[in-house]
Amino acid sequence: MNPGIIFAIVASIAFGIWTVFHQQAAEKINYLVGAIIVSLTAVVLGLIFLLPKIKTTTLYSNPKGILFAVLAGVCALAIDYFALKAYGSGLALSVGGPIIIGGSIAIAALIGFFMGDSITLMKVLGLLLVIVGSGILAAVSG
């Protein structure tokens, strides 16, 4: 099995658990403060992992890498803020989680297709199922 698949599975588990923690925090914290706390926690943990390897790690390699990392950070703040706001408005975890995660799947797949990833019937079918499923959940949450 491709190691990338294993990393993707671990990331999906973390994303699912992240969704639960957001839902639990949403009614107990200001949305922007919560988003900042999530980001600061990531910074602190990242530094804890980086510091022991600081002498052997290349910190800067390509300006485009820095730009895309910053843009990903902007998106991460938006994810945290709007997920907290969605759950704070009373959206059920069983509806919000699949919409947030399913929507992210659809966006990533579509962008991947535009960036040259191969398009197969099975990929299109899977993408359509995700979009339809998220749409159904959004509609029934009314």
GUMI-241833 format. One line per field, with one value per atom (N, C-alpha, C): residue number from 0; residue in one letter; chain; atom name; x negated, y, z. Coordinates in Angstrom, 2 decimals, always signed. Last residue first. Example, Ala and Ser with C-alpha at 12.3 -4.5 7.8 and 13.67 -1.06 7.14 Angstrom:
pos = c(1, 1, 1, 0, 0, 0)
code = c(S, S, S, A, A, A)
unit = c(A, A, A, A, A, A)
site = c(N, CA, C, N, CA, C)
X = c(-12.85, -13.67, -12.90, -13.19, -12.30, -13.20)
Y = c(-2.25, -1.06, +0.03, -5.69, -4.50, -3.30)
Z = c(+7.08, +7.14, +7.87, +7.80, +7.80, +7.80)
END
This chain:
pos = c(141, 141, 141, 140, 140, 140, 139, 139, 139, 138, 138, 138, 137, 137, 137, 136, 136, 136, 135, 135, 135, 134, 134, 134, 133, 133, 133, 132, 132, 132, 131, 131, 131, 130, 130, 130, 129, 129, 129, 128, 128, 128, 127, 127, 127, 126, 126, 126, 125, 125, 125, 124, 124, 124, 123, 123, 123, 122, 122, 122, 121, 121, 121, 120, 120, 120, 119, 119, 119, 118, 118, 118, 117, 117, 117, 116, 116, 116, 115, 115, 115, 114, 114, 114, 113, 113, 113, 112, 112, 112, 111, 111, 111, 110, 110, 110, 109, 109, 109, 108, 108, 108, 107, 107, 107, 106, 106, 106, 105, 105, 105, 104, 104, 104, 103, 103, 103, 102, 102, 102, 101, 101, 101, 100, 100, 100, 99, 99, 99, 98, 98, 98, 97, 97, 97, 96, 96, 96, 95, 95, 95, 94, 94, 94, 93, 93, 93, 92, 92, 92, 91, 91, 91, 90, 90, 90, 89, 89, 89, 88, 88, 88, 87, 87, 87, 86, 86, 86, 85, 85, 85, 84, 84, 84, 83, 83, 83, 82, 82, 82, 81, 81, 81, 80, 80, 80, 79, 79, 79, 78, 78, 78, 77, 77, 77, 76, 76, 76, 75, 75, 75, 74, 74, 74, 73, 73, 73, 72, 72, 72, 71, 71, 71, 70, 70, 70, 69, 69, 69, 68, 68, 68, 67, 67, 67, 66, 66, 66, 65, 65, 65, 64, 64, 64, 63, 63, 63, 62, 62, 62, 61, 61, 61, 60, 60, 60, 59, 59, 59, 58, 58, 58, 57, 57, 57, 56, 56, 56, 55, 55, 55, 54, 54, 54, 53, 53, 53, 52, 52, 52, 51, 51, 51, 50, 50, 50, 49, 49, 49, 48, 48, 48, 47, 47, 47, 46, 46, 46, 45, 45, 45, 44, 44, 44, 43, 43, 43, 42, 42, 42, 41, 41, 41, 40, 40, 40, 39, 39, 39, 38, 38, 38, 37, 37, 37, 36, 36, 36, 35, 35, 35, 34, 34, 34, 33, 33, 33, 32, 32, 32, 31, 31, 31, 30, 30, 30, 29, 29, 29, 28, 28, 28, 27, 27, 27, 26, 26, 26, 25, 25, 25, 24, 24, 24, 23, 23, 23, 22, 22, 22, 21, 21, 21, 20, 20, 20, 19, 19, 19, 18, 18, 18, 17, 17, 17, 16, 16, 16, 15, 15, 15, 14, 14, 14, 13, 13, 13, 12, 12, 12, 11, 11, 11, 10, 10, 10, 9, 9, 9, 8, 8, 8, 7, 7, 7, 6, 6, 6, 5, 5, 5, 4, 4, 4, 3, 3, 3, 2, 2, 2, 1, 1, 1, 0, 0, 0)
code = c(G, G, G, S, S, S, V, V, V, A, A, A, A, A, A, L, L, L, I, I, I, G, G, G, S, S, S, G, G, G, V, V, V, I, I, I, V, V, V, L, L, L, L, L, L, L, L, L, G, G, G, L, L, L, V, V, V, K, K, K, M, M, M, L, L, L, T, T, T, I, I, I, S, S, S, D, D, D, G, G, G, M, M, M, F, F, F, F, F, F, G, G, G, I, I, I, L, L, L, A, A, A, A, A, A, I, I, I, A, A, A, I, I, I, S, S, S, G, G, G, G, G, G, I, I, I, I, I, I, I, I, I, P, P, P, G, G, G, G, G, G, V, V, V, S, S, S, L, L, L, A, A, A, L, L, L, G, G, G, S, S, S, G, G, G, Y, Y, Y, A, A, A, K, K, K, L, L, L, A, A, A, F, F, F, Y, Y, Y, D, D, D, I, I, I, A, A, A, L, L, L, A, A, A, C, C, C, V, V, V, G, G, G, A, A, A, L, L, L, V, V, V, A, A, A, F, F, F, L, L, L, I, I, I, G, G, G, K, K, K, P, P, P, N, N, N, S, S, S, Y, Y, Y, L, L, L, T, T, T, T, T, T, T, T, T, K, K, K, I, I, I, K, K, K, P, P, P, L, L, L, L, L, L, F, F, F, I, I, I, L, L, L, G, G, G, L, L, L, V, V, V, V, V, V, A, A, A, T, T, T, L, L, L, S, S, S, V, V, V, I, I, I, I, I, I, A, A, A, G, G, G, V, V, V, L, L, L, Y, Y, Y, N, N, N, I, I, I, K, K, K, E, E, E, A, A, A, A, A, A, Q, Q, Q, Q, Q, Q, H, H, H, F, F, F, V, V, V, T, T, T, W, W, W, I, I, I, G, G, G, F, F, F, A, A, A, I, I, I, S, S, S, A, A, A, V, V, V, I, I, I, A, A, A, F, F, F, I, I, I, I, I, I, G, G, G, P, P, P, N, N, N, M, M, M)
unit = c(A, A, A, A, A, A, A, A, A, A, A, A, A, A, A, A, A, A, A, A, A, A, A, A, A, A, A, A, A, A, A, A, A, A, A, A, A, A, A, A, A, A, A, A, A, A, A, A, A, A, A, A, A, A, A, A, A, A, A, A, A, A, A, A, A, A, A, A, A, A, A, A, A, A, A, A, A, A, A, A, A, A, A, A, A, A, A, A, A, A, A, A, A, A, A, A, A, A, A, A, A, A, A, A, A, A, A, A, A, A, A, A, A, A, A, A, A, A, A, A, A, A, A, A, A, A, A, A, A, A, A, A, A, A, A, A, A, A, A, A, A, A, A, A, A, A, A, A, A, A, A, A, A, A, A, A, A, A, A, A, A, A, A, A, A, A, A, A, A, A, A, A, A, A, A, A, A, A, A, A, A, A, A, A, A, A, A, A, A, A, A, A, A, A, A, A, A, A, A, A, A, A, A, A, A, A, A, A, A, A, A, A, A, A, A, A, A, A, A, A, A, A, A, A, A, A, A, A, A, A, A, A, A, A, A, A, A, A, A, A, A, A, A, A, A, A, A, A, A, A, A, A, A, A, A, A, A, A, A, A, A, A, A, A, A, A, A, A, A, A, A, A, A, A, A, A, A, A, A, A, A, A, A, A, A, A, A, A, A, A, A, A, A, A, A, A, A, A, A, A, A, A, A, A, A, A, A, A, A, A, A, A, A, A, A, A, A, A, A, A, A, A, A, A, A, A, A, A, A, A, A, A, A, A, A, A, A, A, A, A, A, A, A, A, A, A, A, A, A, A, A, A, A, A, A, A, A, A, A, A, A, A, A, A, A, A, A, A, A, A, A, A, A, A, A, A, A, A, A, A, A, A, A, A, A, A, A, A, A, A, A, A, A, A, A, A, A, A, A, A, A, A, A, A, A, A, A, A, A, A, A, A, A, A, A, A, A, A, A, A, A, A, A, A, A, A)
site = c(N, CA, C, N, CA, C, N, CA, C, N, CA, C, N, CA, C, N, CA, C, N, CA, C, N, CA, C, N, CA, C, N, CA, C, N, CA, C, N, CA, C, N, CA, C, N, CA, C, N, CA, C, N, CA, C, N, CA, C, N, CA, C, N, CA, C, N, CA, C, N, CA, C, N, CA, C, N, CA, C, N, CA, C, N, CA, C, N, CA, C, N, CA, C, N, CA, C, N, CA, C, N, CA, C, N, CA, C, N, CA, C, N, CA, C, N, CA, C, N, CA, C, N, CA, C, N, CA, C, N, CA, C, N, CA, C, N, CA, C, N, CA, C, N, CA, C, N, CA, C, N, CA, C, N, CA, C, N, CA, C, N, CA, C, N, CA, C, N, CA, C, N, CA, C, N, CA, C, N, CA, C, N, CA, C, N, CA, C, N, CA, C, N, CA, C, N, CA, C, N, CA, C, N, CA, C, N, CA, C, N, CA, C, N, CA, C, N, CA, C, N, CA, C, N, CA, C, N, CA, C, N, CA, C, N, CA, C, N, CA, C, N, CA, C, N, CA, C, N, CA, C, N, CA, C, N, CA, C, N, CA, C, N, CA, C, N, CA, C, N, CA, C, N, CA, C, N, CA, C, N, CA, C, N, CA, C, N, CA, C, N, CA, C, N, CA, C, N, CA, C, N, CA, C, N, CA, C, N, CA, C, N, CA, C, N, CA, C, N, CA, C, N, CA, C, N, CA, C, N, CA, C, N, CA, C, N, CA, C, N, CA, C, N, CA, C, N, CA, C, N, CA, C, N, CA, C, N, CA, C, N, CA, C, N, CA, C, N, CA, C, N, CA, C, N, CA, C, N, CA, C, N, CA, C, N, CA, C, N, CA, C, N, CA, C, N, CA, C, N, CA, C, N, CA, C, N, CA, C, N, CA, C, N, CA, C, N, CA, C, N, CA, C, N, CA, C, N, CA, C, N, CA, C, N, CA, C, N, CA, C, N, CA, C, N, CA, C, N, CA, C, N, CA, C, N, CA, C, N, CA, C, N, CA, C, N, CA, C, N, CA, C, N, CA, C, N, CA, C, N, CA, C, N, CA, C, N, CA, C, N, CA, C, N, CA, C)
X = c(+32.73, +33.68, +33.58, +31.57, +31.32, +32.19, +32.09, +32.91, +32.67, +30.17, +31.61, +32.45, +27.73, +28.04, +29.53, +28.00, +27.87, +28.19, +28.08, +29.22, +29.17, +25.52, +26.73, +27.96, +23.90, +23.84, +25.06, +24.74, +24.91, +24.86, +23.96, +25.38, +25.63, +21.16, +21.93, +23.41, +20.55, +20.21, +21.07, +21.42, +22.02, +21.76, +19.66, +21.10, +21.82, +17.25, +17.44, +18.92, +17.74, +17.48, +17.71, +17.99, +19.09, +18.93, +15.41, +16.57, +17.77, +13.91, +13.67, +14.87, +14.98, +15.13, +14.89, +14.20, +15.62, +15.83, +11.51, +12.04, +13.52, +9.06, +10.49, +10.95, +5.92, +6.72, +8.18, +5.04, +5.27, +6.15, +4.84, +4.28, +4.41, +6.15, +4.69, +4.04, +8.78, +8.34, +6.82, +8.77, +9.05, +8.56, +8.25, +7.30, +7.51, +10.62, +9.38, +8.31, +12.32, +12.52, +11.25, +11.21, +11.25, +11.41, +11.58, +10.23, +10.21, +14.42, +13.58, +12.18, +15.16, +15.60, +14.71, +13.98, +13.62, +13.96, +15.33, +13.88, +13.39, +17.87, +17.63, +16.16, +17.37, +17.78, +17.56, +16.76, +15.77, +16.10, +19.15, +17.82, +16.79, +21.13, +21.15, +19.76, +20.43, +20.41, +20.43, +20.71, +19.48, +19.43, +23.44, +22.31, +21.03, +24.87, +25.14, +23.93, +23.96, +24.22, +24.58, +23.94, +22.67, +22.87, +26.37, +26.03, +24.71, +26.20, +26.13, +25.67, +26.21, +27.06, +27.06, +24.41, +25.77, +26.74, +22.07, +22.61, +24.03, +21.57, +22.01, +22.59, +20.89, +21.94, +22.48, +18.74, +19.97, +21.13, +16.87, +17.36, +18.67, +16.58, +17.06, +17.61, +15.56, +16.89, +17.45, +13.04, +14.04, +15.44, +11.73, +12.00, +13.13, +11.68, +12.32, +12.70, +10.22, +11.60, +12.35, +7.76, +8.49, +9.95, +7.18, +7.34, +8.10, +6.85, +7.97, +8.23, +4.50, +5.70, +6.94, +2.84, +3.12, +4.35, +2.73, +3.36, +3.71, +1.28, +2.65, +3.41, -1.14, -0.40, +1.05, -1.80, -1.60, -0.83, -2.12, -1.03, -0.76, -4.39, -3.13, -1.96, -6.31, -5.92, -4.56, -6.47, -6.08, -5.60, -7.45, -6.09, -5.59, -10.09, -9.11, -7.67, -11.66, -11.07, -10.02, -12.91, -13.40, -12.87, -13.73, -13.28, -13.81, -14.60, -13.44, -12.89, -15.62, -15.68, -14.42, -16.86, -15.68, -15.93, -18.82, -18.82, -17.66, -18.40, -19.71, -19.73, -15.81, -16.07, -17.38, -14.66, -15.22, -15.72, -13.54, -14.59, -15.29, -11.67, -12.87, -13.92, -9.37, -10.46, -11.75, -7.59, -8.11, -9.33, -7.16, -7.63, -8.22, -6.10, -7.42, -8.01, -3.63, -4.58, -5.98, -2.46, -2.78, -3.79, -2.25, -3.01, -3.41, -0.60, -1.94, -2.80, +1.73, +0.98, -0.44, +2.48, +2.16, +1.34, +3.05, +1.93, +1.50, +5.35, +4.15, +2.92, +7.12, +6.80, +5.49, +7.20, +6.67, +6.28, +8.46, +7.08, +6.44, +10.96, +10.13, +8.67, +11.80, +11.64, +10.75, +11.97, +11.02, +10.76, +14.05, +12.73, +11.66, +16.17, +15.73, +14.32, +16.01, +16.14, +15.52, +17.34, +16.23, +16.59, +19.32, +18.63, +17.53, +20.34, +21.26, +20.59, +18.01, +18.69, +19.57, +16.83, +16.34, +17.25, +18.13, +18.21, +17.79, +17.43, +18.84, +18.97, +14.65, +15.21, +16.67, +14.52, +14.03, +14.56, +15.57, +16.26, +15.82, +13.59, +14.98, +15.76, +11.38, +11.35, +12.77, +12.19, +12.14, +12.10, +11.94, +13.21, +13.27, +9.22, +10.23, +11.59, +8.01, +7.81, +8.87, +8.86, +9.26, +9.13, +7.55, +9.02, +9.55, +4.87, +5.38, +6.90, +4.83, +4.56, +5.10, +5.31, +6.25, +6.08, +3.03, +4.35, +5.40, +1.05, +1.05, +2.41, +1.85, +1.87, +1.89, +1.41, +2.76, +2.87, -1.36, -0.50, +0.93, -2.37, -2.39, -1.52, -0.50, -1.20, -1.20, -0.85, +0.00, -0.89)
Y = c(+21.67, +22.72, +23.89, +19.30, +20.05, +21.29, +18.33, +17.81, +18.54, +19.74, +19.94, +19.47, +18.79, +20.22, +20.47, +16.09, +16.48, +17.95, +16.35, +15.77, +16.18, +17.41, +18.17, +17.66, +15.28, +16.55, +17.41, +13.43, +13.15, +14.41, +14.75, +14.44, +14.19, +14.82, +16.06, +15.83, +12.07, +12.99, +14.26, +11.18, +10.64, +11.55, +12.60, +12.87, +12.35, +11.35, +12.78, +13.14, +8.74, +8.99, +10.44, +9.31, +8.72, +8.95, +10.29, +11.15, +10.63, +7.97, +9.22, +10.15, +6.18, +5.89, +7.14, +7.37, +7.21, +6.98, +9.68, +8.37, +8.33, +11.92, +11.82, +10.45, +12.68, +11.91, +11.86, +16.06, +14.69, +13.96, +18.71, +17.66, +16.25, +20.69, +20.75, +19.57, +19.99, +21.15, +21.27, +17.85, +17.60, +18.75, +19.28, +18.29, +17.98, +20.69, +21.44, +20.49, +18.48, +19.33, +20.11, +17.52, +16.67, +17.52, +19.72, +19.21, +18.37, +19.92, +21.04, +20.54, +17.39, +17.81, +18.92, +17.49, +16.43, +16.86, +19.62, +19.75, +18.68, +18.52, +19.68, +19.86, +16.53, +16.17, +17.31, +18.16, +17.22, +16.83, +19.70, +20.33, +19.40, +17.69, +18.80, +19.44, +15.94, +15.47, +16.60, +17.90, +17.17, +16.67, +18.80, +19.70, +18.99, +16.44, +17.18, +18.02, +15.50, +14.51, +15.15, +17.81, +17.23, +16.26, +20.30, +19.00, +18.50, +23.72, +22.69, +21.38, +25.85, +24.73, +23.62, +27.77, +28.13, +26.98, +26.49, +27.42, +27.85, +25.21, +24.41, +25.28, +27.53, +26.61, +25.81, +28.60, +29.38, +28.49, +26.55, +26.92, +27.69, +26.72, +25.48, +25.76, +29.30, +29.00, +27.68, +29.08, +30.11, +29.70, +26.89, +26.90, +27.87, +27.81, +26.53, +26.54, +30.18, +30.23, +28.95, +29.13, +30.04, +30.11, +27.64, +26.95, +27.84, +29.66, +28.73, +28.00, +30.76, +31.60, +30.71, +28.51, +29.03, +29.93, +28.35, +27.25, +27.69, +30.70, +30.61, +29.47, +29.88, +31.02, +30.98, +27.80, +27.51, +28.64, +29.21, +28.24, +27.85, +30.80, +31.41, +30.45, +28.80, +29.72, +30.34, +27.68, +26.85, +27.71, +29.82, +29.35, +28.46, +30.04, +31.08, +30.65, +27.26, +27.80, +28.85, +26.65, +26.04, +26.72, +26.72, +27.52, +26.89, +24.86, +25.68, +26.44, +21.64, +22.81, +23.63, +20.17, +20.49, +21.73, +19.73, +18.88, +19.18, +21.44, +21.48, +20.67, +20.82, +22.12, +22.16, +18.71, +18.45, +19.72, +19.67, +18.63, +18.35, +21.61, +22.00, +20.90, +20.33, +20.88, +21.08, +19.59, +18.56, +19.05, +22.09, +20.99, +19.88, +23.46, +23.84, +22.74, +22.15, +22.10, +22.45, +22.92, +21.51, +21.34, +25.70, +25.21, +23.74, +25.71, +26.32, +25.74, +24.47, +23.86, +24.41, +26.37, +25.01, +24.30, +28.50, +28.60, +27.23, +27.47, +27.77, +27.86, +27.24, +26.06, +26.30, +29.93, +28.91, +27.65, +31.06, +31.45, +30.42, +29.87, +29.64, +29.98, +30.94, +29.50, +29.17, +33.62, +33.20, +31.70, +33.44, +33.89, +33.49, +32.45, +31.74, +32.15, +32.06, +32.99, +32.34, +29.03, +29.93, +30.88, +27.14, +27.47, +28.50, +26.19, +26.96, +27.46, +24.84, +25.95, +26.80, +22.56, +23.87, +25.02, +20.48, +20.55, +21.92, +20.99, +21.01, +21.16, +20.63, +21.94, +22.03, +17.90, +18.89, +20.29, +16.83, +16.61, +17.65, +17.68, +18.11, +17.95, +16.27, +17.73, +18.28, +13.72, +14.04, +15.55, +14.05, +13.65, +14.00, +14.69, +15.64, +15.33, +12.33, +13.59, +14.62, +10.63, +10.36, +11.63, +11.80, +11.77, +11.48, +11.38, +12.75, +12.78, +8.59, +9.21, +10.64, +8.44, +7.83, +8.44, +9.70, +10.28, +9.72, +7.90, +9.26, +9.93, +5.73, +5.60, +6.98, +6.82, +6.40, +6.30, +7.15, +8.33, +8.01, +4.58, +5.25, +6.51, +2.22, +3.49, +4.15, -1.19, +0.00, +1.24)
Z = c(+7.14, +6.91, +7.72, +7.00, +8.24, +8.29, +4.51, +5.61, +6.92, +2.96, +2.73, +3.92, +3.89, +3.99, +3.86, +3.21, +4.61, +4.81, +0.41, +1.13, +2.60, -0.09, -0.43, +0.30, +0.70, +1.43, +1.16, -1.30, +0.12, +0.97, -3.66, -3.42, -1.94, -3.23, -3.42, -3.13, -3.04, -1.94, -2.04, -5.55, -4.33, -3.13, -7.23, -7.29, -6.04, -6.51, -6.27, -6.28, -7.46, -6.04, -5.67, -10.22, -9.47, -7.98, -10.76, -10.97, -10.18, -10.18, -9.45, -9.57, -12.07, -10.64, -9.79, -14.48, -14.18, -12.68, -13.95, -14.32, -13.94, -14.66, -14.39, -14.87, -13.20, -14.15, -13.70, -12.52, -12.05, -13.06, -13.39, -14.21, -13.67, -12.09, -12.03, -12.75, -12.31, -13.08, -13.11, -10.49, -11.90, -12.76, -8.11, -8.60, -10.08, -7.89, -8.14, -8.68, -7.37, -8.55, -8.90, -4.95, -6.14, -7.41, -3.21, -3.49, -4.77, -3.27, -3.72, -4.10, -2.19, -3.53, -4.08, +0.35, -0.60, -2.02, +1.47, +1.25, +0.28, +1.61, +0.76, +0.46, +3.52, +2.16, +1.19, +5.76, +5.24, +3.80, +5.96, +5.97, +5.32, +5.85, +4.89, +4.81, +7.98, +6.59, +5.55, +10.14, +9.85, +8.42, +10.08, +9.81, +9.43, +10.74, +9.51, +9.13, +13.12, +12.07, +10.74, +14.67, +14.24, +13.08, +13.87, +14.42, +13.84, +14.55, +13.53, +14.16, +16.28, +16.60, +15.56, +15.92, +15.53, +15.76, +16.51, +17.51, +17.19, +14.11, +15.25, +16.36, +12.61, +12.16, +13.34, +14.10, +13.91, +13.49, +13.82, +15.16, +15.05, +11.03, +11.64, +13.04, +10.75, +10.22, +10.73, +12.15, +12.48, +12.02, +10.86, +12.30, +12.66, +8.17, +8.54, +10.02, +8.44, +7.95, +8.32, +9.27, +10.16, +9.73, +6.96, +8.25, +9.23, +5.04, +4.92, +6.23, +6.05, +5.93, +5.84, +5.74, +7.07, +7.08, +2.98, +3.71, +5.13, +2.55, +2.05, +2.73, +3.73, +4.28, +3.82, +1.97, +3.40, +4.08, -0.42, -0.30, +1.15, +0.31, -0.11, +0.07, +0.80, +1.87, +1.54, -1.77, -0.62, +0.54, -3.21, -3.49, -2.36, -2.24, -1.92, -2.19, -0.82, -2.04, -1.66, +1.62, +0.39, -0.87, +4.96, +3.83, +2.55, +6.79, +7.13, +5.94, +6.95, +6.08, +6.31, +9.88, +9.07, +8.23, +11.68, +10.48, +9.54, +13.80, +13.12, +11.83, +14.71, +14.11, +13.33, +16.00, +14.67, +13.99, +18.36, +18.44, +17.11, +17.16, +17.90, +18.04, +15.98, +15.17, +15.96, +17.99, +17.08, +16.30, +19.15, +19.99, +19.12, +16.95, +17.47, +18.36, +16.76, +15.65, +16.11, +19.17, +18.94, +17.79, +18.64, +19.80, +19.58, +16.33, +16.32, +17.44, +17.27, +16.16, +16.10, +19.15, +19.59, +18.52, +17.46, +18.39, +18.90, +16.17, +15.40, +16.31, +18.34, +17.53, +16.78, +19.14, +20.05, +19.29, +16.90, +17.25, +18.17, +17.07, +15.88, +16.16, +19.55, +19.37, +18.19, +18.86, +19.90, +19.78, +16.99, +16.56, +17.58, +18.62, +17.43, +16.99, +22.12, +21.00, +19.77, +23.47, +23.22, +22.07, +23.64, +24.88, +24.70, +21.35, +22.19, +23.47, +20.26, +19.59, +20.49, +21.29, +21.74, +21.32, +19.96, +21.42, +21.95, +17.32, +17.70, +19.21, +17.50, +17.13, +17.57, +18.11, +19.08, +18.77, +15.71, +16.99, +18.01, +13.91, +13.73, +15.03, +14.82, +14.86, +14.77, +14.07, +15.50, +15.71, +11.26, +11.86, +13.34, +11.06, +10.58, +11.20, +12.01, +12.74, +12.35, +9.96, +11.35, +12.17, +7.82, +7.82, +9.23, +8.52, +8.43, +8.46, +8.30, +9.61, +9.61, +5.53, +6.47, +7.87, +4.53, +4.26, +5.22, +5.35, +5.89, +5.69, +3.73, +5.20, +5.85, +1.23, +1.60, +3.12, +1.24, +1.18, +1.57, +1.05, +2.36, +2.39, -0.77, -0.84, +0.53, +0.00, +0.00, +0.00)
END
